[in-house]
């Protein structure tokens, strides 16, 4: 194997990951951050992918989601975000608790593949998913930073649950919280 073959394999991995992100309706800036591809290359991939017969992919525009309150707004969203965070944790897409990770180290090819796997399992498990892929990317970033959200065990049953760090309520999963009422 020549040394240049490794570079081409890495380029193929970038393109494959970008196409998976496109299928999950990720924004251009998200794809660029996770794959390192240029905006022009991503636009060309969108055009070539969207023109395939039988494929309908919307191209979201604007800023990526940035509100952590979405994940704890209702018991249903808290359940779904906890499921997604648990899947990301199990697959290794989420850095270990207490590990400081920069944004550039968080967004890499291998973690991007794991993120796609977690999202695909989530969509298979949840009948009517409410959390988009862009929201998942924000959730992973928010949990890795640990400023607004945290992933911790329920104080009653131990289930991994996403909690808002700002509120001072007891840490109960939606199931245990509904039983306590």
C-alpha positions in Angstrom: 0.0 0.0 0.0 1.4 3.4 -1.0 1.4 6.2 1.5 -1.0 8.2 -0.7 -3.7 5.5 -0.5 -4.3 6.5 3.1 -5.2 10.1 2.1 -7.7 8.9 -0.5 -9.3 6.5 2.0 -9.7 9.5 4.4 -11.3 11.6 1.6 -13.7 8.7 0.9 -14.6 8.6 4.6 -15.3 12.3 4.6 -17.6 12.0 1.5 -19.4 9.0 2.9 -20.0 10.8 6.2 -21.1 14.0 4.4 -23.7 11.9 2.4 -25.0 10.4 5.7 -25.3 13.9 7.2 -27.2 15.0 4.0 -29.6 12.1 4.4 -30.2 13.2 7.9 -30.9 16.8 6.7 -27.9 18.4 8.3 -27.0 22.0 7.5 -23.9 22.8 5.4 -22.0 24.4 8.4 -22.6 21.2 10.4 -21.3 19.0 7.6 -18.3 21.2 7.2 -17.5 21.1 10.9 -17.7 17.3 11.1 -16.1 16.4 7.8 -13.7 19.2 6.9 -15.1 19.4 3.4 -15.5 22.8 1.8 -18.9 24.5 1.3 -18.5 24.1 -2.4 -17.9 20.4 -2.2 -20.8 20.0 0.1 -23.1 21.9 -2.2 -22.0 19.6 -5.1 -22.7 16.5 -3.0 -26.2 17.9 -2.2 -26.9 18.5 -6.0 -25.6 15.1 -7.0 -27.5 13.3 -4.1 -30.8 15.2 -4.5 -30.9 14.6 -8.2 -31.1 10.8 -7.7 -34.6 9.4 -8.5 -36.7 8.5 -5.5 -34.7 10.6 -3.1 -36.3 13.5 -1.3 -33.9 15.4 1.0 -34.7 18.9 2.2 -31.8 21.3 2.7 -32.2 23.2 5.9 -31.0 26.8 5.9 -30.2 29.3 8.7 -28.6 28.8 12.0 -28.3 25.5 13.8 -30.4 24.9 16.9 -29.0 26.6 20.0 -31.6 26.2 22.8 -30.9 23.6 25.4 -34.4 24.1 26.8 -35.8 22.0 24.0 -34.5 18.8 25.5 -36.2 19.3 28.9 -39.3 21.2 27.8 -41.8 18.3 28.2 -41.6 14.8 29.6 -41.8 13.4 26.1 -38.9 15.5 24.8 -36.9 14.6 28.0 -37.5 10.9 27.3 -36.4 11.2 23.7 -33.3 13.3 24.5 -32.4 10.9 27.3 -32.7 8.0 24.8 -30.5 9.8 22.3 -27.9 10.8 24.9 -27.8 7.2 26.2 -27.4 5.8 22.7 -24.5 8.3 22.1 -22.9 7.4 25.4 -23.2 3.7 24.7 -21.8 4.0 21.2 -19.0 6.4 22.2 -20.2 9.4 20.3 -20.4 11.3 23.6 -17.2 12.0 25.5 -16.9 10.5 28.9 -18.2 12.5 31.8 -15.6 14.9 33.2 -13.5 14.9 30.0 -12.8 18.3 28.6 -13.2 18.2 24.8 -12.8 21.2 22.5 -15.3 21.7 19.7 -12.8 20.8 17.0 -11.9 17.5 18.9 -15.6 16.7 19.4 -16.4 17.0 15.7 -14.4 14.3 13.9 -15.0 11.6 11.4 -15.2 8.6 13.8 -17.4 10.4 16.2 -19.6 11.6 13.3 -20.1 8.0 12.2 -21.1 7.1 15.7 -23.5 10.0 15.8 -25.2 8.8 12.6 -25.5 5.3 14.1 -27.1 6.7 17.3 -29.6 8.8 15.3 -30.5 5.9 13.0 -31.2 3.6 16.0 -33.2 6.4 17.6 -35.4 6.8 14.5 -35.9 3.0 14.4 -36.9 2.9 18.1 -39.2 6.0 18.3 -42.4 5.9 16.3 -42.8 9.7 15.8 -39.3 11.2 16.5 -39.4 14.9 17.6 -35.7 15.5 17.7 -33.9 16.3 14.4 -30.3 15.4 13.6 -29.3 19.0 14.0 -30.8 19.0 17.5 -28.8 15.8 18.2 -25.6 17.5 17.2 -26.4 20.4 19.5 -27.3 18.0 22.3 -24.0 16.2 22.1 -22.1 19.5 22.1 -24.2 20.8 25.1 -23.6 17.6 27.1 -19.9 17.6 26.2 -19.6 21.3 27.4 -21.7 20.6 30.5 -22.7 24.2 31.0 -26.4 23.9 30.4 -27.2 20.2 30.3 -25.9 17.1 32.0 -26.5 13.3 31.6 -27.0 11.7 35.0 -28.7 8.8 36.6 -32.3 9.2 38.0 -32.2 9.4 41.8 -34.9 6.7 42.1 -34.3 4.2 39.3 -30.8 5.1 38.0 -31.9 5.5 34.4 -29.6 7.9 32.4 -31.5 11.1 31.9 -30.8 14.5 30.5 -31.1 17.2 33.1 -31.0 21.0 33.0 -28.0 22.2 35.2 -29.7 25.5 35.9 -32.8 24.3 37.7 -32.5 22.9 41.2 -35.1 20.2 41.1 -34.6 16.6 42.1 -33.0 14.5 39.4 -35.9 12.2 38.4 -36.5 10.6 35.0 -40.0 11.4 33.5 -41.3 8.0 34.6 -40.3 8.4 38.3 -41.4 12.0 38.2 -44.9 11.1 37.0 -45.2 8.4 39.8 -44.2 10.9 42.5 -47.0 13.3 41.6 
